[in-house]
């Protein structure tokens, strides 16, 4: 029996009658490694929202520090980490759905599988709300993934080509300018810049401005006012400073408002993005790509192709962003394609690496992180929102630039890797994995590590 068959068999035969979590050798280790790397890597993107004034660096990334190390750190985060770790996690969710629902692939599959699947994700939704409300983390991804996962179950029997086609739907919408920007804004801004340059040249030549020239200058002034709102930015920064200097309730209320604003504006679009990317993850599973069933040559070609596309688009976007110009930017319509390409490139890189002795050894520590990723994700929020940057903790908020925040992220990641590997010497799974699984299966799961049956999270569905 191959690795996939072992996983499918373990879902229904290990530990107790009926459905049970994946154990020991039934796991697909590369999925654990991918999940661990993605979960840890996402901290590079999250930590600025914990450690620095969001309104300030959102208005101008240079505002919180722009030394050479800061520029390098910000650029690396933009090129390598931004959105791509989220992408890999979404791929894994899609693949994990295929593993968990293996018994429901046939039309007469047991209702118990669907019941378990939806119960797991409803509990995941509850954990996500706790993360946002109790731990004050407005950037929670769990509630988004839980909601998205509720929609993908009916697609499990589709072929991989159709899944990929449907999954690319969000890239098309994004490129068209739904919900905003996209190619339509790029064309509009390009035409406006052309008209303004013509009007300025006319004015400098001492010639009278036409009605079209005056209209272009008015439109440009309005565009600049919409992009540069110093009074609103100053008010937002002051609100953040007051929250971090005030009472615990003021601190909590500030982040509750942030979460409310995020979900009111972006929840629907975030769920659509997650659904589409999970569908691609399902296709990658059916093709045997994400779980390491292809040969080195395939992964090398996939790596080169995806990185060529992704880093080219991101590189152009980086140059456009660092110009700090209000002119048109290609990333308005290429960002999602770049995110998917780089995410898939990361998947190819890890799968290629684990097929070599050196790469496999290098990635082994991340396997444990992937098996307790749910717990580590919450630990990041506890450290960031309650310990390091909270007014009652070390109160380090607002003191660091991009390079220093990246250094803190590296330190936290290193600590989490050590903790994960130590924890799994004695326990079968992380504490939150255990709680989530016990709630989903409606019985207490073993917590201690058994000699030959190591309980752990189902690949791809932990975070």
N, C-alpha and C positions, 0 to 999 in steps of 0.2 A: 504493500500500500504506500503511495506517495505521500508527500507532506500535506497536500491539500486534502487527500482522502483521510489522513489521520486527524486533521482538524475537524472535518465534517463528522467523523465517527465519534470524536471526543465530545462533541456538543451534546450528544444524546446518550452516551454510554458510561461516562465516568462519574463516579461518586455517588449517584443516587438514581433511582428510576426516573425516566423522563428527561427533561432538559437540565443541563448543568454547564458551568463555565468550562472554558478550554483549560486544559492542564498540561504541565510538563512538556514532553516531547512533541505534543500535538501543536505547539505554537509555531508560528512562522517568525523566526528571529529577526529577519530583516524588517518586518513591520514594526517590531518593538524598537529597533534602532531608529527607523524613520520617525516614529512617533516621539521618541526621546529627543532626538535632534530638533525636530520641529517645535516641540513644547518648550525646550530650553532656549532655542533661538528666538522665539517670539518675545522673549524678555527684552532683547535689544530694542524692539519697537515700542514695547509697553512702558519701559522705565522712564522715558521723558515725561509721560503723562502722570507719573507718580511723583517725580522729583523736581519738576520745573514748572514755571508759570505757562500753562497751555496757551492762553491768549497771547502771550508775548512771543513765543516761538512760532505760533501759527501765523502771526502777522509778518514775522521776519525771523528766519532761522538763525540769523546772525546775532539776534538780540541777547541770547544767553551765553554767547561765547563763540568767537570765530578765529581762534588761533589756528595755526597749521594743523596741530593734532585734532582740533575740533572739526576742521574741514574734512580731514581724512576720515574721522569716525563717522561723521554725518554721511559722507559720500558712500562709505562701505555699507552702512545701514541701508541707504537708499538702493544701492545696486544689488546687494546680496539678500538682505533680510526682509525688507518692506513688502508685505503682502505674500511673500513666497512661503513663509512658514505656515501662514493661514491656509494657503493653497494646499500644501502637503497634508495638513491635518484634515482638510475637506476631502482630499483624495482618499485618505485612510478611513474616513467615515463611510464613504461609499463602498470601499473594499470590505470594511467590517460588517456592513449590512449584508453583503453577499455571504459572508461566513456564518453570521448568526442565523440567517433565514434559509440556510441550505435545505432544511427539511420542508420548507414551504415553496420550493421551486416548482413542484408539480401542482397541477390544478386541485388535486385532492389532498394537498399537504395539510398537516394538522393545524387547527386553529390556535393551538397552544403556542406555536412559534410566533404568529402575528401578535398574540396576546402579550407574550414576553417582550417582543420588539417594541411595541407601543408603550408598554409599562416602563421599560428601561428608559425610553426617551422622555416620557412624562416626568419621571424622577430626575432625569438630567436637567429638564427645564426647571424643576424646583431647586436643584443645586445651583443653577445659573442665577436664579432670582436671589438666592441667599448670598451668592458671591457679590452681586450688585448692591443689595440692600444692607446686608450685615457687614460685609467686608468693604463696602463703599467703592467697589471697583466698577466704574461706568463702562469700561471697555470689555466687559465680560463677553466671551464667545460661546459659552455653554448654552445659554438660552437660545441663541441664534441657531446653533447646530442642532439643538433638540427640536426646534420648530421645523427646520429644514428636513430633518430625518423623518418627520411624520409624513412628508409628501413623497419620499422616494420609494417607499415600500412597493407600491403598485408597479413600478418600473423594473422590478428585479428579473423578469423573464424576457426582457427585450434583448436583442442582439447588441454586441458592443459597438457596431457602426452607428446604429440608431441612437444608442446612449451617448456616444460622442457628439453626434450631430445636435441632439437636444442640449447637451451640456455646453456647446459652443454658443448657444442662444444668447447668453448674457454678454459674451464678447461682442456680439453683433449689436445688441441694444446699447451697450456702453459706447461703442464706436459711433453709433448714430446720434448719441447725445441724450440717451434716456438713462438716468433722470436729468442729467444736465451736461453741459459742455459737449464733448464729442466733436465729430467732424463738422457739424453745422456751426458750432461756436468757433471752430478753427477757421472756417471759411469766412464767417462774419467778421472775426477779428482781423484776419488777413486783409480783407477788403477795406476795413476801417483804417488800418495802419497805412495802406496805400493812399487812401483819400486824404488822410491827415498829412502825410509827407508831401503830397501834391499841394495842399493848402498852405503848408508852411513855406514851401519853395515859392509859391506865388506871392505870399506875403513878404518874404525876404527880397524878392525881386521888385518890390514896390508896386506891384500890379493889384488892381481891385479884386477882392474875393468874390467868387460867384456864390449863389445861394447854396449850391452843393458843398462848396468849401466851408462855408459858415456852419452848415448842418453837420459836417464831419467833425469840425472842431468842438461843437457842442456835444456831440455824441462821445467824443474822446474824453472830454472833461467829465461827463457823467460816468463813463467807465472807470476813470481814475478815482473818482469819488467813491464809487462802489467798492473798488479794490482797496483803497487806502482810507480807513475810517479811524483816525487817531483817537477821537473822543470815545468811540465805542470800545476800542482796544484798551484805552487807559481805564475805563470803567470796569471792564472785565478783569484786568490785572488787579485793580484795587479790590474787587470782590474776592478774587483768589487769595490775595494777601490777607484780607480780613478773615477768611475762612481758616487759614492756617495759623492765624494769630488769636483766634477767638476760642469759644467754648467747644467742647466735643460735639455738641448738637449742631453748632454752626458749621463745623468741619463736615459732619455727616450730611447735613442739608445741602451743602454746596455740591457734593458728589451725587446726591440723589437727583438734584436738578439737572446735573450734567447727563445722567443716565436717562432721565425723562426726555430731555431735549434730543438725545441721540436716537432713542427708540421712536420718538414721534416723527423724526425726519428721515431716519435711515433704516428702521427695522425691516420694512417690506423689501427694500432693495438689498439689504444684507442677507435676508433669507433667500431671495432669488439667486444671488451670487452663490450662496452655499449649496442650494439645491442643484444648480447647474454644475458646479465643480464636483459635487458628490456623484452625480451621474457619470462624469468623466472618470472618477475613481472606480465606479462599478465597471466601466468599460476596460480600464486598465487591469482590473482583477480578472475579467473574463478572457483577456488576451494573455494573461500570465505575466504581465509586465511588472506590476507593483510588488508582487511577492517573490520575484527573483527566479522565474522559470525560464527566462531567455538566456542566451549565451553572452559571453563577453563582447563579442563583435557587435551584437545588437545593441547592448547598453552603451558601448563606445560611440556608435553611430548616433544613437538617440541623444547622448550627452552632447556631442559636438553640434548636432543640428539645433537642439533646443537652446543651448547656451549661445550659439551664434545669433539666433533670433532674439532671445531674451536680453542678452547683454548689449546687443547693438541698439535695440529700442530703448533700453534703460540708459545706455550711454548718451544717446541723443537727448533723452529727457533730462539727464543730469546736466548736460551742457546748457540746455534751455533754462533750467531752474537756476543754475548758478550765474546766469547772466543777469538775474534779477530784473528782467525786462517784462513789461506788461504785454509784450507782443504775443502772437499765437504760439501754441506749444503742441507738438505732435503727441505728447503723452495724453492729451485730452481724448484721443481716440485709440492710442496704441497701448495704454497702460495695462488693460486686462489681458491682451494677448501676451505682453511681456511677462506678466505675473504667472500665467499658465505655463508659458515656455520655460521660465526659470524654475517653477515648481516641479515640472516634469524633468527638467535637467537635474535638479537635486535628487529626485527619485532614481534617475539613471546613474548618477554618480555613486550613491550609496550602494545600489545593487551591483555596480561594477566593482566597487571597493571590497565588498564582502566576498567576492569570488577570488580574491587574492589573500595570501597568508598575512601580509603586512596590513592590508586594509581591514581585514576581519579582526585582527588583534587590536588595531587602533579604535575600532568602533565598538568593541565589546562592552566598555563601561556604559555606553548609551543604551544598551539593551535593558539594563535594570531601570534606567530613567524612564524608558518607554513603558515598562510594566507598572510603574507607580506614577505615571504622568498626571493622572487626575489629581492625586494628592500634591504633587509638586506644583501644579498650576495654582492651587489654592495657597500653597506655601509662599509663592511669589507675591500674591496679594497681601498676605499677612505681613510679610517682611516689608513690602513697599508702603502699604496704606496704613499699617498699624505700628510699625517699629521704626524703620529708617527715616521716613519723611513725615510722620504724624507729629502734631504739636506736642503730644504727650510722650512721644518716643524720643529718638535722637534729634528730631526736629532739624533735619538736614535739607529740607525743601528749599529750593531756590538758590542753592550754593554751588551748583555744578554746571559745567558746560558739557558739550557733546562727548568729548573724549573721556572726561571723568565719569559720566554716566555709563558709558560703554565699559569702562574699567570696573565699575560697581557691578554691572550685569555679568561680566566675566567671573567676578568673585562669587556672586550668588550662584551662577551656573556650576562652577567648580564645586562649591559646597553641596549643591543639590545632587550632583553626580556621586560624590562620596557618600552622602546620606542614603541615596537610593541603593547603592551597592551594599552598604552595611545593613540596611533594613532587610533586604531580601535574603541575607544570610540566616535570618531567624524567622521571618514571616513570609507567608505565601503571597501576599499582595499588600498594597498600600492601604492605610486606614480608610480613606474615602472610597477606594475601589471596593473594599470589603463591605462598607456600608451601602454603597450603591447596588452592588450585586445582591446583597442580602435582601434589600428592599425589592429589587426586581424579581428575584426568584421566590420571594415570600417565605424565606426560611434563613436561619443564620448559617452563614458559610464558615468553613474553617478559617481561622486567622493565622495560626502557627504553621510554619513550613513543615509539611510531611516529608518523610525520608525520600520517597520516590514519586511523589505527586505534588508538584508545586503549583498551587492555585495562583492564577494571575488573570489580568484583564483580557478580554477578547480582543484580538488584534484589530486595530483600526477604529474602535468605538470608544476608547477611553476618554479622549478629549476632543 
